[in-house]
């Protein structure tokens, strides 16, 4: 098997994993996320005792993407994404 340096997961498995981190009332909203946000969300940690609200969940995605945008941005101030 050839490894490309990253894991390729089925989108349905990622969606299932992400939904398990959320409160039941907001799980259907996951279907509206972009695939890139789903990949970020898959790395968010949540305990079974404290499932995330939608607001908390989106906040964690934004927090993660701000850090990524800062490090991936070119050396000019025009390249930083404002999410």
Secondary structure, DSSP 8 states (H G I E B T S, - for coil): ----SS----HHHHHHHHHTTB-GGGGGGGGGS-HHHHHHHHT----TTS-B-HHHHHHHHHHHHHHHHHHHS-SSTTS----
